[in-house]
Amino acid sequence: MNPFPEDIFTEPSDVDPDTLANLGPLARLAGRWEARKGVDINPKAEGPERRTFIERIAFDAIDPQANGPQLLYGLRYHIHITTEEEDITFHDQVGYWLWEPATGVILQTLAIPRGQVALASGHGKPGDDHIRVTAARGQTDYGICSTAFLEYGFRTDSYDIDISFDGDDAWSYDIRTMLLVHGRTEPFEHHDTNRLRRTAPGKPNPLKQILDRRKAAS
């Protein structure tokens, strides 16, 4: 059964401009976060390597987004990771976390500067202390796309992130990415974990800031 309406053009007319008030299970992510003891298990020629890393994440509220009748509220994010041993960037990632109130669908888009993008999905509701989204190679809706070299050398077959909130000012993630490394027969589980603490609260989205300024001036 098709879950979508026949009218794919008409946008909703009663959109709340306040994104922070409509993020559902993503609400606690808004703001700035930091941690210094993240753990990464990644593949190397001589075997799995374990690295400890420093992570900073910014989640910024965006204006409500409409795909015709579909309405999404979300956060634009930037992850920057370094290590104690090196000044160079260990990992950089950008994307969006999105929530559709009408269906409870949670989406994460991600892009990394090594030629890979993904769109992962899950479900949630306001107040959830745990959320999970997944993506799989080969899917045309919630999938993974990589460069020809990554497909050859480090093929990503699946992506899974579990997030657990600890109150309003701390949260943890557990990421498991299954890779098929060239020359090896067994899949490799690239595993990342961390627990982050809030360093700054979230700010209203641009439209809400404009409306608040107009209201204050009137």
Secondary structure, 3 states (H helix, E strand, C coil): CCCCCCCCCCCCCCCCCCHHHHCHHHHHHCEEEEEEEEEEEECCCCCCEEEEEEEEEEEEECCCEEECCEEEEEEEEEEEEECCCCCCCCEEEEEEEEEECCCCEEEEEEEECCCEEEEEEEECCCCCCEEEEEEECCCCCCCEEECHHHHHHEEEEEEEEEEEECCCCEEEEEEEEEEEECCCCCCEEEEEEEEEEEEEECCCCHHHHHHHHHHHHC
